[in-house]
Amino acid sequence: MEIIDGKLLAAKVRKALKSEVQELKDIGITPNLAVILVGEDKASQIYIKNKSKACLEIGIDYEEFLLDVDTTMEQLLELIDKLNEREDIHGILLQSPMPKHLNIDKAFERISPKKDVDGFNPVNVGKLCLNQDGFVSCTPAGIMKMFENYNINIEGKNAVVLGRSNIVGKPMSLCLLNRDATVTICHSKTQNLVEITKNADIIVVALGKPRFLTKDMVKEGAVVIDVGINRLETGIVGDVDFENVKEIASYITPVPGGVGPMTIAMLMQNVVKAAKKASEISETNFTILSK
């Protein structure tokens, strides 16, 4: 069994990105990320603080737009339009969740696909579905980077994704499918769940249910990726019963320190990619790439 160290891999990605950003700055381009937060959700405040720290470390400019909880949809869309028009802004991130009176799907649609570094605009979702180049949702992108770094073979493997959210489950299944895995998506209506997971070579769990995936649901030698972040009185735990599942998994991600750091690293990578695309710079022009 090997524990996949997301913190170490994320640090490696950030280091490579820092060199890329310096190369961009040397030719007069400074990547810039705009983050919009509506309301005062405590978890969201922590998330955007971590994103700002990553930007600072890498050399990416960062602007925060903190809106009142009673912000109207019209006001939110007006701000997005202004950011779309600004040539010095390369990426726009809308922090979720948002207050219930706002339509987050409509807001994602308004963000320019060229600045959609979270990969939630329907154009980028469509490109992922068609296996075309675009921005991929950061958590699935981070997981794919883990597979690549640890030389975990995906082709022809039975991959099971637990959860069908637009943020993780659906794009994760497409990422795996695009790499020639045989993919099954499971959700609350799935029947014979244990039978399905026991046949999986790769399991990605993104349900938001503490320690949901137990040892009896996993076959010997499976790769287990835990996306869950559940705050309990005893601390933060994932969607996987880590201590028991690790006894039979070939690879497993911890919580914290697994997928989480990679999500932010991939956001940074998307911002740099957006800056290059905006300036019509090819990846091949760079001596250091974040691989």
C-alpha positions as CSV (number, residue, x, y, z in Angstrom):
1,M,0.0,0.0,0.0
2,E,1.2,3.5,-0.9
3,I,-0.3,6.7,0.5
4,I,-0.6,9.3,-2.3
5,D,1.0,12.5,-0.9
6,G,-1.1,15.3,-2.3
7,K,0.8,18.0,-0.4
8,L,4.2,16.9,-1.8
9,L,2.9,16.7,-5.4
10,A,1.1,20.0,-5.1
11,A,4.3,21.6,-3.9
12,K,6.1,20.2,-6.9
13,V,3.4,21.6,-9.3
14,R,3.5,25.0,-7.6
15,K,7.3,25.1,-7.9
16,A,7.1,24.4,-11.6
17,L,4.4,27.0,-12.0
18,K,6.4,29.6,-10.2
19,S,9.1,29.2,-12.9
20,E,6.5,29.5,-15.6
21,V,5.0,32.6,-14.1
22,Q,8.5,34.2,-14.0
23,E,9.0,33.4,-17.6
24,L,5.7,35.1,-18.4
25,K,6.6,38.2,-16.3
26,D,9.9,38.4,-18.2
27,I,7.9,39.0,-21.4
28,G,5.5,41.4,-19.7
29,I,2.6,39.1,-18.8
30,T,1.5,38.7,-15.2
31,P,-1.3,36.1,-14.6
32,N,-4.2,37.5,-12.6
33,L,-7.0,35.7,-10.8
34,A,-10.2,37.4,-9.7
35,V,-12.2,35.6,-6.9
36,I,-15.8,36.5,-6.2
37,L,-17.3,35.6,-2.8
38,V,-20.9,36.4,-2.0
39,G,-21.8,36.3,1.7
40,E,-19.8,35.2,4.7
41,D,-19.6,31.4,4.6
42,K,-16.8,30.5,6.9
43,A,-15.5,27.5,5.0
44,S,-15.5,29.6,1.8
45,Q,-13.4,32.3,3.5
46,I,-10.8,29.7,4.4
47,Y,-10.8,28.4,0.9
48,I,-10.2,31.8,-0.7
49,K,-7.5,32.5,1.8
50,N,-5.7,29.4,0.8
51,K,-6.1,30.3,-2.9
52,S,-4.7,33.8,-2.2
53,K,-1.7,32.3,-0.4
54,A,-1.0,30.0,-3.4
55,C,-1.2,32.9,-5.8
56,L,1.3,34.9,-3.7
57,E,3.7,31.9,-3.5
58,I,3.6,31.4,-7.3
59,G,3.6,35.1,-8.3
60,I,0.1,35.3,-9.7
61,D,-1.7,38.6,-9.1
62,Y,-4.9,38.1,-7.0
63,E,-8.0,40.3,-6.6
64,E,-10.9,39.6,-4.2
65,F,-14.4,40.8,-4.7
66,L,-16.4,40.4,-1.5
67,L,-20.1,40.9,-2.0
68,D,-22.9,41.3,0.6
69,V,-25.1,38.3,1.3
70,D,-28.1,40.3,-0.1
71,T,-26.4,41.0,-3.5
72,T,-28.8,40.6,-6.4
73,M,-28.3,38.4,-9.4
74,E,-28.2,41.5,-11.6
75,Q,-25.4,43.0,-9.5
76,L,-23.4,39.7,-9.6
77,L,-23.8,39.4,-13.3
78,E,-22.7,43.0,-13.8
79,L,-19.5,42.3,-11.9
80,I,-18.8,39.2,-13.9
81,D,-19.3,41.2,-17.1
82,K,-16.8,43.9,-16.0
83,L,-14.2,41.2,-15.1
84,N,-14.8,39.5,-18.5
85,E,-14.0,42.8,-20.2
86,R,-10.8,43.5,-18.2
87,E,-7.8,42.3,-20.3
88,D,-5.6,42.2,-17.1
89,I,-7.8,39.5,-15.5
90,H,-7.0,36.0,-16.9
91,G,-9.1,33.9,-14.5
92,I,-12.4,34.4,-12.7
93,L,-13.4,32.1,-9.9
94,L,-16.9,32.2,-8.3
95,Q,-16.7,30.7,-4.8
96,S,-19.5,28.3,-3.9
97,P,-21.8,27.8,-2.2
98,M,-23.7,31.0,-2.9
99,P,-26.8,32.4,-1.1
100,K,-29.9,30.5,-2.2
101,H,-31.5,33.4,-3.9
102,L,-28.7,33.5,-6.5
103,N,-28.6,31.2,-9.5
104,I,-25.1,29.8,-9.6
105,D,-25.5,28.0,-12.9
106,K,-26.5,31.2,-14.6
107,A,-23.5,32.9,-13.0
108,F,-21.1,30.2,-14.3
109,E,-22.6,30.6,-17.8
110,R,-21.8,34.3,-17.7
111,I,-18.1,33.8,-17.0
112,S,-16.2,33.9,-20.2
113,P,-15.1,30.3,-21.2
114,K,-11.6,31.8,-21.7
115,K,-11.5,32.9,-18.1
116,D,-13.4,30.0,-16.6
117,V,-10.5,28.5,-14.6
118,D,-12.9,26.4,-12.5
119,G,-14.1,24.6,-15.6
120,F,-17.8,25.1,-14.8
121,N,-19.0,27.1,-17.9
122,P,-21.1,24.8,-20.2
123,V,-18.6,25.4,-23.0
124,N,-15.7,23.9,-21.0
125,V,-17.9,21.1,-19.7
126,G,-18.8,20.4,-23.3
127,K,-15.2,20.4,-24.4
128,L,-14.4,17.9,-21.6
129,C,-17.2,15.7,-22.9
130,L,-15.8,15.9,-26.4
131,N,-12.2,15.3,-25.1
132,Q,-11.2,18.7,-26.5
133,D,-8.7,21.2,-24.9
134,G,-10.4,23.4,-22.4
135,F,-10.4,24.1,-18.6
136,V,-11.1,21.0,-16.5
137,S,-12.7,21.2,-13.1
138,C,-9.8,21.5,-10.6
139,T,-10.5,18.5,-8.3
140,P,-10.8,15.9,-11.2
141,A,-7.8,17.5,-12.9
142,G,-5.8,17.2,-9.6
143,I,-6.8,13.5,-9.3
144,M,-5.7,12.8,-12.9
145,K,-2.3,14.5,-12.1
146,M,-2.0,12.1,-9.1
147,F,-2.5,9.1,-11.4
148,E,0.1,10.4,-13.8
149,N,2.7,11.2,-11.1
150,Y,2.3,7.8,-9.4
151,N,2.2,5.9,-12.7
152,I,-1.2,4.5,-12.0
153,N,-2.5,2.8,-15.2
154,I,-6.1,3.8,-16.1
155,E,-6.5,2.3,-19.5
156,G,-9.0,-0.6,-19.5
157,K,-9.5,-0.5,-15.7
158,N,-12.9,-0.6,-14.0
159,A,-13.3,2.8,-12.4
160,V,-16.2,3.6,-10.1
161,V,-17.1,7.2,-9.2
162,L,-19.3,7.6,-6.1
163,G,-21.2,10.8,-6.5
164,R,-22.6,12.6,-9.6
165,S,-22.1,16.3,-8.7
166,N,-21.3,18.8,-11.4
167,I,-18.2,19.8,-9.5
168,V,-16.5,16.4,-9.1
169,G,-18.5,13.3,-10.0
170,K,-19.5,14.1,-13.6
171,P,-16.3,15.7,-14.7
172,M,-14.3,13.0,-12.9
173,S,-16.1,10.3,-14.8
174,L,-15.4,12.1,-18.1
175,C,-11.7,12.5,-17.3
176,L,-11.5,8.7,-16.6
177,L,-13.4,7.9,-19.8
178,N,-11.2,10.1,-21.8
179,R,-8.2,8.0,-20.6
180,D,-9.9,4.8,-21.7
181,A,-11.2,3.5,-18.3
182,T,-14.5,1.7,-18.1
183,V,-16.5,4.0,-15.9
184,T,-19.5,3.4,-13.6
185,I,-21.1,6.3,-11.8
186,C,-22.9,5.5,-8.5
187,H,-25.4,7.6,-6.6
188,S,-28.2,7.5,-4.0
189,K,-30.4,5.5,-6.3
190,T,-27.8,2.9,-7.3
191,Q,-28.7,-0.7,-6.5
192,N,-26.2,-3.4,-5.4
193,L,-23.6,-0.8,-4.6
194,V,-21.2,-3.1,-2.8
195,E,-21.2,-5.5,-5.8
196,I,-20.2,-2.7,-8.0
197,T,-17.4,-1.3,-5.8
198,K,-16.0,-4.7,-5.1
199,N,-15.3,-5.1,-8.8
200,A,-13.5,-1.7,-9.2
201,D,-9.9,-1.3,-9.9
202,I,-10.2,2.5,-9.1
203,I,-12.7,4.1,-6.7
204,V,-13.2,7.8,-6.5
205,V,-15.4,8.8,-3.6
206,A,-17.1,12.3,-3.6
207,L,-20.2,12.0,-1.5
208,G,-19.8,14.2,1.6
209,K,-20.5,11.2,3.9
210,P,-17.9,10.5,6.6
211,R,-16.1,7.2,6.3
212,F,-18.8,5.9,3.8
213,L,-16.5,3.6,1.9
214,T,-15.6,0.7,4.1
215,K,-13.1,-2.2,3.8
216,D,-15.8,-4.7,2.8
217,M,-16.7,-2.6,-0.2
218,V,-13.2,-2.6,-1.7
219,K,-11.3,-5.4,-3.4
220,E,-7.7,-6.2,-2.7
221,G,-5.3,-3.9,-4.6
222,A,-7.8,-1.2,-5.6
223,V,-6.8,2.4,-6.0
224,V,-8.9,4.5,-3.6
225,I,-9.2,8.3,-4.0
226,D,-11.0,10.2,-1.3
227,V,-12.5,13.6,-2.2
228,G,-14.6,14.0,0.9
229,I,-13.9,16.7,3.5
230,N,-16.1,16.2,6.6
231,R,-15.7,18.3,9.7
232,L,-16.5,16.2,12.8
233,E,-16.0,17.0,16.5
234,T,-13.0,14.7,16.4
235,G,-11.5,16.5,13.4
236,I,-11.5,16.4,9.6
237,V,-12.2,13.0,8.0
238,G,-12.9,11.9,4.4
239,D,-15.5,9.8,2.7
240,V,-13.4,6.7,3.2
241,D,-12.7,4.6,6.3
242,F,-9.0,5.3,5.8
243,E,-7.5,3.2,8.6
244,N,-9.2,0.0,7.5
245,V,-9.3,0.5,3.8
246,K,-5.6,1.3,3.6
247,E,-4.9,-2.3,4.7
248,I,-6.1,-3.7,1.3
249,A,-5.7,-0.7,-1.2
250,S,-2.7,-0.5,-3.4
251,Y,-2.9,3.3,-3.4
252,I,-5.0,5.6,-1.2
253,T,-5.3,9.3,-0.6
254,P,-5.4,10.7,3.0
255,V,-7.7,13.4,4.3
256,P,-6.4,16.0,4.9
257,G,-3.3,16.1,2.7
258,G,-4.6,14.2,-0.3
259,V,-6.8,15.6,-3.0
260,G,-7.4,19.1,-1.4
261,P,-3.9,20.6,-2.0
262,M,-4.0,19.3,-5.6
263,T,-7.3,21.1,-6.3
264,I,-5.7,24.5,-5.5
265,A,-2.6,23.6,-7.5
266,M,-4.7,22.8,-10.5
267,L,-6.5,26.1,-10.1
268,M,-3.2,27.8,-10.3
269,Q,-2.2,25.8,-13.4
270,N,-5.5,26.8,-15.1
271,V,-4.8,30.5,-14.3
272,V,-1.4,30.3,-15.9
273,K,-2.9,28.4,-18.9
274,A,-5.5,31.1,-19.3
275,A,-2.8,33.8,-19.3
276,K,-0.9,32.0,-22.0
277,K,-4.0,31.5,-24.1
278,A,-4.9,35.2,-23.8
279,S,-1.5,36.1,-25.0
280,E,-1.5,33.4,-27.7
281,I,1.6,31.7,-26.2
282,S,2.1,28.0,-26.9
283,E,3.1,25.6,-24.1
284,T,6.1,24.6,-26.3
285,N,7.6,28.0,-25.9
286,F,8.3,27.3,-22.2
287,T,11.4,25.5,-20.9
288,I,9.7,24.5,-17.6
289,L,6.3,22.8,-17.7
290,S,4.2,21.8,-14.7
291,K,4.2,18.0,-15.4
